[in-house]
Amino acid sequence: MVLEAIKYSPGHLEILDQLRLPHEEVYNEIKHSEDAWHAIKRMQVRGAPAIAIVAALSVAVEAETCVQGLDRVLPSIGSSHIASSQETAEELGCQLDYLVTSRPTAVNLPDAATKLKLIVGAAADDSRSDRRSVLVAYIAAAERMLIDDVKDNEAIGKHGAAWILQHHARNPSDDKVSVITHCNTGSLATAGYGTALGVIRSLHSSNSIRQVFYTETRPYNQGSRLTGYELIHDSIPSTLITDSMAAALLHTRKHSENIAAVIVGADRVAANGDTANKIGTYALAVLARHHGVKFLVAAPRTTVDMPTRSGQDIRIEERPQIEVLNIKGPRVAQQQQQQQHDDSSGEQEIVPGSLEEVRVTARGTRAWNPAFDVTPAELIDAIVTEKGVVEKDASGVFQWNQVFGAGAMDAAKVEVAKPMGMLPDGVTALEPSA
């Protein structure tokens, strides 16, 4: 059964509440843009592509209400007169601008908002247009984004899997590879299939996956809660590691597990290739470089932000420190707590409906909680998009022309020679270990 995190039909939108996973599968109805704003802010829905799609569809739900005559205006606007086509376009634009404020780092949401505003603006400019035709144009465009995202993710998966198998020295006695991934980049973070997890799904479909090592991804545990949920759902061989175990894993098991790549998603890719992604990504890139393992970013072209010259220009969201100080989870059944558990089994019965938040830090503790970090382009071997894999030329510059067309680099007008100023001392000169 296909994992479905976004359920949409005209006039109706539901999202799988990711704060309740993996212990409860609860769908929340999104009735209007305010519902969507709070769901995004609270991280009930997360992942750059999914955020953009849920935001766009929440406005489509409101627009459908108007089209069906249930209200004369957008419910959240509250106006009493029948708006003109131009006023309708402005109302839709205001709703989209409001949604963009929910989370600032991921580029997919503002990119989607810009494209949708252009579409409704063009519809409103038509001399034959009226309020209904503008709303219908918006709904069709938002629905198309949902369809296109799944198709694009499947293409990303295909391109990324082929690149990994092509660039990894295959073991004649074992043609399967292992990979490491971070955060959650699958059906829960997109409209379906996933970006980095889409690559993993593609490898699995060709019987090329030996093991997926996925990090727990503190402090929100998107890896242990969500990626684990998806991998188990799809019966993909997988092993959870804490964020701090990645170095030991690469040092001790790179060869025995045939680890071919670290593959991650992205929330924003700058024109020079610097990539903002879930906190901890940068550390994995440094470790991959040191151990001679390929580091790939998988993201649709909508995540590539050409006007942003480098990672220094990316605004990093900082979230409440309480997310670091506390943890959430259900209680383990009392009889299980009293037993001595064999390390070979992690199975425990939980108490249904017992989801709780507990403090794990000393009173007076202060925490810093950036949601993302920026990985310098120098540490990224390739960026996988739906149109193909982008690699660097001999001078270390990512060649976007192959996925954006001629002139993409001219439009960006960037230089990549150490723009970030973030690499640890000695990393750029480090020779990959065997």
C-alpha positions as CSV (number, residue, x, y, z in Angstrom):
1,M,0.0,0.0,0.0
2,V,1.4,3.4,-1.0
3,L,2.1,5.7,1.9
4,E,-0.1,8.8,1.5
5,A,0.7,11.8,3.7
6,I,-1.4,14.4,1.7
7,K,-5.0,13.5,0.9
8,Y,-6.7,15.9,-1.5
9,S,-9.9,16.1,-3.5
10,P,-11.5,19.3,-4.8
11,G,-12.6,21.3,-1.8
12,H,-11.1,18.8,0.8
13,L,-7.6,18.5,2.2
14,E,-6.2,16.2,4.9
15,I,-2.6,15.8,6.1
16,L,-1.1,13.0,8.1
17,D,-0.1,14.6,11.4
18,Q,3.7,13.9,11.6
19,L,3.9,14.9,15.2
20,R,1.9,11.8,16.1
21,L,4.0,9.4,14.0
22,P,5.2,6.7,14.2
23,H,2.9,5.5,17.0
24,E,-0.4,7.0,15.7
25,E,-1.7,7.6,12.2
26,V,-4.0,10.6,12.5
27,Y,-5.2,12.8,9.6
28,N,-6.0,16.4,10.2
29,E,-8.4,18.3,8.0
30,I,-7.0,21.6,6.5
31,K,-10.0,23.8,5.9
32,H,-8.3,27.1,5.0
33,S,-4.9,28.8,4.8
34,E,-4.8,29.6,8.6
35,D,-5.0,25.9,9.3
36,A,-2.2,25.3,6.9
37,W,0.0,28.1,8.4
38,H,-0.3,26.5,11.9
39,A,0.3,23.0,10.6
40,I,3.5,24.1,8.8
41,K,4.7,26.2,11.8
42,R,4.1,23.4,14.3
43,M,5.7,20.9,11.9
44,Q,2.6,18.7,11.6
45,V,3.6,18.8,8.0
46,R,7.2,19.3,7.0
47,G,9.7,18.8,4.2
48,A,10.2,21.6,1.7
49,P,8.1,20.2,-1.2
50,A,5.2,19.1,1.1
51,I,5.1,22.5,2.8
52,A,4.7,24.2,-0.6
53,I,2.0,21.8,-1.8
54,V,-0.1,21.9,1.4
55,A,0.1,25.7,1.4
56,A,-1.0,25.9,-2.2
57,L,-3.8,23.3,-1.8
58,S,-5.1,25.0,1.4
59,V,-5.9,28.1,-0.7
60,A,-7.4,25.9,-3.4
61,V,-9.8,24.5,-0.8
62,E,-11.0,28.0,0.0
63,A,-11.2,28.9,-3.7
64,E,-13.3,25.8,-4.4
65,T,-15.7,26.8,-1.6
66,C,-16.2,30.1,-3.5
67,V,-16.6,28.4,-6.8
68,Q,-19.2,26.1,-5.5
69,G,-21.2,29.1,-4.2
70,L,-20.9,28.2,-0.5
71,D,-19.5,31.6,0.1
72,R,-19.4,34.8,-2.0
73,V,-15.8,35.5,-1.0
74,L,-12.8,33.7,0.3
75,P,-13.8,32.6,3.8
76,S,-10.8,34.0,5.5
77,I,-11.1,37.3,3.8
78,G,-14.5,38.1,5.1
79,S,-15.4,40.7,2.4
80,S,-19.1,41.3,1.7
81,H,-19.1,42.2,-2.0
82,I,-18.5,40.2,-5.1
83,A,-14.9,40.9,-6.0
84,S,-13.6,41.6,-9.5
85,S,-11.1,39.4,-11.2
86,Q,-8.2,41.7,-10.2
87,E,-9.4,41.9,-6.6
88,T,-9.6,38.1,-6.5
89,A,-6.1,37.8,-7.7
90,E,-5.0,40.2,-5.0
91,E,-6.9,38.2,-2.3
92,L,-5.2,35.0,-3.4
93,G,-1.8,36.7,-3.4
94,C,-2.3,37.9,0.1
95,Q,-3.2,34.4,1.3
96,L,0.0,33.1,-0.3
97,D,2.1,35.8,1.2
98,Y,0.7,35.0,4.6
99,L,1.6,31.3,4.2
100,V,5.2,32.1,3.2
101,T,5.7,33.6,6.6
102,S,5.2,30.2,8.3
103,R,8.7,28.9,7.8
104,P,11.5,31.1,6.2
105,T,14.3,28.8,5.1
106,A,12.8,26.4,2.5
107,V,12.6,28.0,-0.9
108,N,9.9,25.8,-2.4
109,L,7.1,27.7,-0.6
110,P,7.9,31.2,-1.8
111,D,8.8,29.7,-5.2
112,A,5.3,28.1,-5.4
113,A,3.7,31.3,-4.2
114,T,5.4,33.4,-6.9
115,K,4.4,31.0,-9.7
116,L,0.8,30.8,-8.5
117,K,0.5,34.6,-8.2
118,L,1.8,34.9,-11.8
119,I,-0.8,32.4,-13.0
120,V,-3.7,34.2,-11.3
121,G,-2.4,37.5,-12.4
122,A,-2.4,36.4,-16.0
123,A,-5.9,35.0,-15.6
124,A,-7.1,38.3,-14.1
125,D,-5.6,40.2,-17.0
126,D,-7.8,38.4,-19.5
127,S,-10.5,40.8,-20.6
128,R,-13.1,37.9,-20.4
129,S,-12.1,37.0,-16.9
130,D,-14.3,37.1,-13.8
131,R,-13.9,36.1,-10.2
132,R,-14.8,32.5,-10.9
133,S,-12.4,32.1,-13.8
134,V,-9.5,33.4,-11.7
135,L,-10.4,31.0,-8.9
136,V,-10.6,28.0,-11.3
137,A,-7.2,29.0,-12.8
138,Y,-5.7,28.9,-9.3
139,I,-7.2,25.6,-8.4
140,A,-6.0,24.0,-11.5
141,A,-2.4,25.3,-11.0
142,A,-2.3,24.1,-7.4
143,E,-3.6,20.7,-8.3
144,R,-1.0,20.4,-11.0
145,M,1.8,21.0,-8.5
146,L,0.6,18.0,-6.5
147,I,0.7,15.8,-9.6
148,D,4.0,17.1,-10.9
149,D,5.8,16.6,-7.5
150,V,5.3,12.9,-7.5
151,K,6.4,12.6,-11.1
152,D,9.5,14.7,-10.4
153,N,10.4,12.7,-7.4
154,E,10.3,9.4,-9.3
155,A,12.6,10.9,-11.9
156,I,15.0,12.1,-9.1
157,G,15.0,8.6,-7.7
158,K,15.9,7.1,-11.1
159,H,18.7,9.6,-11.8
160,G,20.2,9.3,-8.4
161,A,20.2,5.5,-8.2
162,A,21.9,5.3,-11.6
163,W,24.5,7.8,-10.6
164,I,25.4,6.0,-7.3
165,L,25.7,2.6,-9.0
166,Q,27.8,4.2,-11.8
167,H,30.2,6.0,-9.5
168,H,30.7,3.3,-6.9
169,A,33.4,0.7,-7.2
170,R,31.2,-2.4,-7.2
171,N,32.3,-5.5,-5.2
172,P,32.3,-8.5,-7.6
173,S,31.0,-10.7,-4.7
174,D,28.3,-8.3,-3.6
175,D,26.6,-5.9,-6.0
176,K,24.4,-4.4,-3.4
177,V,25.3,-1.0,-1.8
178,S,24.5,0.6,1.5
179,V,23.8,4.3,2.0
180,I,23.4,6.8,4.8
181,T,20.6,9.3,4.9
182,H,19.5,12.1,7.3
183,C,16.2,13.6,8.4
184,N,13.1,12.6,6.4
185,T,12.9,13.0,2.6
186,G,10.3,10.6,1.6
187,S,6.5,10.5,1.0
188,L,6.0,12.4,4.3
189,A,8.2,15.3,3.1
190,T,6.8,15.5,-0.5
191,A,3.6,14.7,-2.4
192,G,4.9,11.1,-2.7
193,Y,7.9,8.9,-3.3
194,G,10.4,11.3,-2.0
195,T,13.7,13.0,-3.0
196,A,16.7,11.3,-1.2
197,L,14.4,8.6,0.0
198,G,13.1,8.4,-3.6
199,V,16.7,7.5,-4.7
200,I,16.7,4.8,-2.0
201,R,13.4,3.5,-3.1
202,S,14.7,3.3,-6.7
203,L,17.8,1.4,-5.6
204,H,15.6,-1.0,-3.6
205,S,13.3,-1.6,-6.6
206,S,16.3,-2.8,-8.6
207,N,17.4,-5.0,-5.7
208,S,20.5,-2.9,-5.2
209,I,20.1,-1.9,-1.5
210,R,22.0,-3.8,1.1
211,Q,21.3,-1.5,4.0
212,V,20.0,2.0,4.7
213,F,21.6,3.6,7.7
214,Y,19.4,6.5,8.8
215,T,20.2,9.0,11.6
216,E,17.7,9.8,14.3
217,T,18.0,13.5,13.4
218,R,17.8,15.4,16.7
219,P,16.1,17.4,18.1
220,Y,12.9,16.6,16.3
221,N,13.8,13.0,15.4
222,Q,12.5,13.1,11.9
223,G,14.8,10.2,11.1
224,S,13.9,7.8,13.9
225,R,10.2,8.7,13.8
226,L,9.5,9.3,10.1
227,T,12.2,7.8,7.9
228,G,12.1,4.6,10.0
229,Y,8.4,4.6,9.6
230,E,8.7,4.8,5.8
231,L,11.5,2.3,5.5
232,I,9.7,-0.3,7.6
233,H,6.4,0.4,5.7
234,D,8.2,-0.4,2.4
235,S,10.2,-3.3,3.8
236,I,13.5,-1.7,2.9
237,P,16.5,-3.1,4.9
238,S,17.5,-0.4,7.4
239,T,19.3,0.4,10.6
240,L,18.8,3.4,12.9
241,I,21.9,5.2,14.2
242,T,22.2,8.2,16.5
243,D,23.6,11.4,14.8
244,S,26.9,11.0,16.7
245,M,27.4,7.4,15.3
246,A,28.0,8.3,11.7
247,A,31.7,8.8,12.0
248,A,32.2,5.4,13.7
249,L,30.0,3.8,11.1
250,L,32.1,5.1,8.2
251,H,35.4,4.3,9.9
252,T,34.6,0.8,10.9
253,R,32.0,-0.5,8.4
254,K,32.5,1.4,5.2
255,H,33.9,-1.6,3.4
256,S,32.1,-4.4,5.2
257,E,28.7,-2.7,4.5
258,N,29.8,-1.5,1.1
259,I,28.7,2.1,1.9
260,A,28.5,3.9,-1.4
261,A,27.0,7.3,-0.5
262,V,25.5,9.7,1.9
263,I,22.4,11.1,0.3
264,V,20.3,14.0,1.7
265,G,17.5,16.3,0.7
266,A,17.5,20.1,0.6
267,D,15.4,23.0,1.7
268,R,17.3,25.6,-0.4
269,V,20.2,25.3,-2.8
270,A,22.0,28.5,-3.6
271,A,23.3,29.3,-7.1
272,N,26.8,28.1,-6.3
273,G,25.6,24.8,-4.8
274,D,25.8,25.7,-1.1
275,T,22.9,23.7,0.4
276,A,20.7,24.4,3.4
277,N,19.2,21.3,4.9
278,K,18.3,19.8,8.3
279,I,20.8,20.6,11.0
280,G,23.5,17.9,11.0
281,T,23.8,17.7,7.2
282,Y,27.0,19.7,7.2
283,A,28.7,17.4,9.7
284,L,27.8,14.4,7.5
285,A,29.3,16.0,4.5
286,V,32.6,16.6,6.3
287,L,32.6,13.0,7.4
288,A,31.8,11.7,3.9
289,R,34.7,13.7,2.4
290,H,37.2,12.5,5.0
291,H,36.2,8.8,4.5
292,G,36.1,9.0,0.7
293,V,32.3,8.5,0.4
294,K,30.2,10.3,-2.2
295,F,27.9,13.0,-0.8
296,L,24.7,13.7,-2.8
297,V,21.9,16.2,-2.5
298,A,18.6,15.2,-4.0
299,A,16.1,18.0,-4.7
300,P,13.7,19.2,-7.4
301,R,14.7,22.2,-9.4
302,T,12.2,24.3,-7.4
303,T,14.6,24.0,-4.5
304,V,17.4,25.7,-6.4
305,D,17.3,29.4,-5.7
306,M,19.3,31.1,-8.4
307,P,18.8,34.7,-6.9
308,T,20.6,33.4,-3.7
309,R,24.3,33.6,-4.6
310,S,25.7,31.5,-1.8
311,G,24.9,30.0,1.5
312,Q,25.9,33.2,3.3
313,D,22.6,34.7,2.0
314,I,20.3,31.9,3.3
315,R,18.3,32.8,6.3
316,I,18.4,30.0,8.9
317,E,15.3,29.4,11.0
318,E,15.9,29.2,14.7
319,R,13.3,27.2,16.6
320,P,12.2,27.2,20.3
321,Q,14.9,25.8,22.6
322,I,12.2,23.7,24.3
323,E,12.5,21.3,21.4
324,V,16.0,20.4,22.5
325,L,15.3,20.5,26.2
326,N,12.3,18.0,26.1
327,I,11.5,14.9,24.2
328,K,8.1,13.3,23.3
329,G,7.0,9.7,23.1
330,P,4.5,7.2,24.4
331,R,5.0,5.3,27.6
332,V,6.3,1.7,27.5
333,A,4.0,-0.9,29.1
334,Q,5.0,-1.3,32.8
335,Q,5.7,-5.0,32.5
336,Q,8.1,-4.2,29.7
337,Q,10.0,-1.7,31.9
338,Q,10.6,-4.3,34.5
339,Q,12.1,-6.8,32.1
340,Q,15.8,-7.3,31.1
341,H,15.8,-6.8,27.4
342,D,18.0,-8.7,25.0
343,D,20.0,-6.2,22.9
344,S,19.0,-8.1,19.7
345,S,15.4,-7.0,20.1
346,G,14.1,-3.5,20.2
347,E,10.5,-4.5,20.4
348,Q,8.4,-3.0,23.2
349,E,4.7,-2.7,23.8
350,I,3.5,0.9,24.3
351,V,0.5,2.2,26.1
352,P,-2.0,3.5,23.5
353,G,-2.8,7.2,23.8
354,S,0.0,7.8,26.2
355,L,2.0,10.3,24.1
356,E,3.8,12.6,26.6
357,E,6.5,15.3,26.7
358,V,9.2,14.9,29.3
359,R,12.2,17.0,30.3
360,V,15.6,15.5,29.8
361,T,17.8,18.4,30.8
362,A,18.8,20.1,34.1
363,R,16.7,23.1,35.3
364,G,18.3,26.3,34.0
365,T,19.7,24.7,30.8
366,R,19.7,27.0,27.7
367,A,19.8,25.6,24.2
368,W,20.6,26.8,20.7
369,N,18.2,25.3,18.1
370,P,18.9,26.2,14.5
371,A,16.6,24.1,12.3
372,F,19.1,23.9,9.4
373,D,22.8,24.3,8.5
374,V,24.5,25.1,5.2
375,T,26.8,22.6,3.5
376,P,29.4,24.2,1.3
377,A,29.3,23.3,-2.3
378,E,32.9,22.1,-2.1
379,L,31.7,19.1,0.0
380,I,28.9,18.1,-2.4
381,D,29.7,15.7,-5.2
382,A,26.5,16.0,-7.1
383,I,23.0,17.4,-7.0
384,V,20.3,15.2,-8.3
385,T,17.2,16.9,-9.9
386,E,14.3,15.6,-11.9
387,K,16.1,16.6,-15.1
388,G,19.3,14.9,-14.3
389,V,22.4,15.0,-12.1
390,V,24.3,18.2,-11.9
391,E,28.1,17.9,-11.4
392,K,31.0,20.4,-11.2
393,D,33.3,21.3,-14.0
394,A,37.1,21.2,-13.7
395,S,37.0,24.5,-11.8
396,G,34.6,23.2,-9.2
397,V,31.5,25.1,-10.5
398,F,28.2,23.3,-10.6
399,Q,26.9,23.3,-14.2
400,W,23.2,24.2,-14.0
401,N,22.8,24.6,-17.7
402,Q,22.1,20.9,-18.2
403,V,19.0,21.1,-16.1
404,F,17.9,24.7,-16.5
405,G,19.0,25.3,-20.1
406,A,21.5,27.6,-21.7
407,G,22.3,30.8,-19.8
408,A,21.6,29.5,-16.3
409,M,25.1,30.2,-15.1
410,D,25.1,33.6,-16.7
411,A,21.9,34.4,-14.9
412,A,23.4,33.3,-11.6
413,K,26.6,35.3,-12.0
414,V,28.4,33.7,-9.1
415,E,31.9,32.6,-8.2
416,V,32.3,29.5,-6.0
417,A,35.9,29.7,-4.8
418,K,35.4,29.2,-1.1
419,P,32.3,31.4,-0.8
420,M,31.1,30.0,2.5
421,G,34.2,30.5,4.7
422,M,32.8,27.7,6.8
423,L,35.1,24.7,6.2
424,P,37.0,23.5,9.2
425,D,40.7,24.0,9.1
426,G,42.3,21.4,6.9
427,V,39.2,19.9,5.4
428,T,39.6,21.2,1.9
429,A,43.1,19.8,1.9
430,L,42.2,16.4,3.4
431,E,42.9,13.4,1.2
432,P,40.0,10.9,1.4
433,S,40.9,7.9,3.5
434,A,40.8,4.4,2.1
